[in-house]
Structures are given as structure tokens and as C-alpha cells.
Amino acid sequence: MLNIRSFFDVNYQTPLWFKEKNAEVKISRRALLKSAAGASAIAALPAKSWSPAPATELAQALKTDPWLTLNAVLDHLLPASDSGPGARDIRALDYLYNVVTKQPTEQDEIEFIFKGVGWLNDFSNSQGGKPFIAQEQAEKEKLLRAISNSRAGENWLNTLLNYIFEAMLSPPVYGGNPEGVGWKWLEHKPGFPLPKKGKRYYELPGQKGIAVKVVAAKGNKKA
């Protein structure tokens, strides 16, 4: 993916990690959010380990990209409404930050998430002369719909949507779904016992997070 410079690059091919990951859980956003039974889908997701990042660490990261743009995209993909919680309510960004910085996520996936931020801002600047976070809601919608028509853009958005689902449905001890807000919305009763601090997956013998290489997300110069 080193030579890919935009969502619309004809040389982009869906990577193996994406195919393998998404082959395990094939469920639409609409079906999941409309069905309480869909809450059990989290059990089918690949096992992961992470240690929730301190709030101060995330707050510092949120001052710059890629996290500024990722936060805006997550908010747009799942906005808060009268019918249910939004990405901020379920702490989707907190969950994604932990996925990227704490758990043993494939480096290729991390780079794809970050490069997508650069590609999105390049496209946004080309269309409206400003980055994604500075666009009005209607323009953000047009931009995301436009990139979704490319294979790379569709894969990038699906990757973020999958993490929104996980943040909403996982036990709160893992960073998302505070006080079970996602479960309450779906009227789902989780199984018991729920993991507690000291008994979380990453705290079990032999489990630990990994150090990850953070890549720049400032446009296509480093793509």
C-alpha cells in the first residue's frame, strides 16, 4: 500500500487482512442497529487485548491528526439522535485509540486507518479548499459518500464502522459502551459474569499489547 496515494487510486487492492477480518462477521450496519439480538455479534469478533488509555493521553492525541479527523468521521457515521446514542456517547474514539495503540492489531491495518485520514483530507481540500473537520455537515456527507464509491474508501469506512459496532457492544471495562449505554439502547442483557479489572483479556497470563509504529496522516506525500 506504500504506492497508493488516494482512495481513488486504481492500483489499490483489498488487502488480505481486511478480507480475513470481514469474512468472520458479515452483518450490515442497519441490521445490527435494529436488532437487539445483534448485540451477540461481538462474540464472533476476533479476540483482542488492550489496556484502556488514560483520558489525558487521549485528550492530548485529540489535539492533532489523525485523531481529530477520525473523531469527526466517527461522529458523522453514528451521530447522536433522539432514537439512540452517537459515537461520542459510546466512546467510539476511545475504543479505536485503544485498538490502535494498545492491542496487537496488525500494523497494515493501523497504517490503512491512518493513511485514510490523509487521503480524506487531500480529497476534502481538493473539493472545498479545507480539511474534513472544517467542512459543513452536508459537505462531509458528500465527501464520505464519494469515497465510499471507491474500493479503498468503502474498505476504510467499513473498518471504522466495525469498530463503532465493537465499541457499542463490548463490555464497558474495555473502554467503550460506558455504563452499558449500547446494551440499554438495544435492550440487550449481556451474559455474566462480565470481566472486571484484573480479569480482562489482556491481563490474563501470556497476554499483552504490542508497541505499534505510528505513521503520519498528513496527505499523500508519505503514502
N, C-alpha and C positions, 0 to 999 in steps of 0.2 A: 504493500500500500504506500510505499515511500514515494512513488511517482504519481500518485493520484493527487490532483490539485483542486478538485471541486466535486460537488455532489453529481455533477453532470458529465464527469469525465468518462468517456466511452471505454476506457481501459479498466474501469472498476469491475471487479467480480466479487460476488458474495463470498466472504471468507469461510473456511471450514468451521471455525469456532462458532460462527453465527448459525450455520446450518445445524450443527450438532446440538447447540443450546436450544434452538427453537423447535427442533424435531420432538423434544420431550414435552413441550407444552404448547399445543395449538388451540388457542382459545381467543376469541375476539374480545376487544375491549367492551363492546356493547353487551355481549352475553355475560361476561364476568360481572360487570357492574349491575346488571339487572337481576342477577341470581344470587341468593344467599348461599346456595349450595356451592357457588363458585369459590367461596372462601376456602374450601378444602383444597383448591388448586395449589396452594402454597406447598402442600405436602409433595407435589410432583416436581417441584423446582429442585435444581441441583443443590446438594448440601454445600453450605458455605460457612466460613468462620470469620468473625471480625470483632473488634473491640470498639464500641461507640466512641467517637471522637469528642473531646471536651467542647462545650459550647463556645468557649473563647477561641479555640482553634478554628472552628468552622466560621465564626464571625469574622476572623481575620482573613480567611480564604475568600469569603464572600465579597471582599472589597475589590477583587480583581477577577479577570477571566482566568480559567474557563468557567468559574463558578457563578459569576454574575449572569452570564448568558444562559447557562444550564438552569439556573433558578427561574429565569424568565420563561424558558421553554417549558419547564415542568408546570409552571403556573398556568400557562396557556393550554397545555394538554389536558389539565384537570383543574379548571377554575372552581372556586368556591361558589355555591349557589344555594338557593332555598331548598333544593332537593337533596343536598348532600355536601360533605366536606371537600375541600380542594387540596391541591398538592401541599400547600403550606400547612394545612390542618393535620395532614397525615405525616408531615415531616419527610416528604419525599427527598428533598435535597440532603437532609441529614443522613438518610439511609444511603443515598447514592455516594455521598462523600466517604462513608464508611466502607462501601463496596470498593471504591477506587483506592483508598489509602490504607485500609486495614486488612481486608480479606485477601485470600490468594486468588485474585481474579487474573485471568490471562492478560499478559501485557499487550497483546494485539488488540484486545477489546478496549482496554483503557486508552490506548493510542487512538483508536477509532472514535471513541466518545469525545476525546479532546480535539482531534483534528476536525471533527464535525462542527465544533464551535467555530473554528477558524473559517471553514467553508461557508457556514451560515452567515457569518459576519461579512465575508467577502461578497456574498450574493446580496445581502441586505444593503451594503454600501453601493453596489453596482446598480441597484434598483431605486434606492431612495436617498443615497448620499449620507447615510448614517447607520450605525450598528443596530443590531436587532433590538437591544434593550431600549433604544431611543425611539423606536417606531410606535405608532399608534396601534391599538388592538386590531383594527381592521387590516392594517398592513402586515402585522405579524401573522395573521391568519392566511393572507395571500402568500406570504413567503413560505410558510410551512406547507401549505397545500402544493406550492410549486415544487419544493424539493421532494415531496412525497411521490411525485410522478417520476422520479429517478430511482434506480435500484439502490444506490448508496443512501439517498435521502430516506427512502422507505425503511431500509435496514436500521438507519440511525434512530429514526423516530420510534420504531418498534422496540429497539433496545431500551430507550428511555421509558417507554410505556410499560415494558416488562418490570422495570424497577419501581415504577409507580405502583403496579399491582402488588409487588412484594412488600413495599413499604406499608401498604394498606392492610395487608393480610397477615403479616408476620407478628409474632408476639412482641409487645412493646419493649421488652428487655433488649431487643436487637436494634433499637434506635428509631424505628418508625411506629406508626399506629399508636400514638400516645393515648394512654388510658383506654385502649381498645376502641378508638373512635371509628375505625373502619369496620370492625365487627358489629358495633352498635348500629351503624348505618345499614349494614346488610342483614341485621337481625340474626347474626350468627353467634352460636355458643361454641367457643373453642374447646378443644379437648383438654383434659387435665391428666397429670399435673403440668402446669406451664413452667418453662425454665426460669430459674431465678439467678441472680448474680452469684457467681461461683459455680454454677451448674450449666452455664451457657455452652454452646457447642465449641466455641473457640477456647474455652477454659478447660476442656477435657484433656486428659493425658495425650500427648503427642500432637495436639492441635495448636496452631499458632498462625498469625498473619504473616505476610511477607512484605519486604520492602519493595516498593514499586518505583519505576523510573517515570518521573513526571515530564510530559512533553509539552512544548509550547502550543498555544492555541491562538496564534495571532496572524492568521491568514495563511495564504498558500506558499509563502516563501520557505517554510520549513516542512511542507507536506512531502 
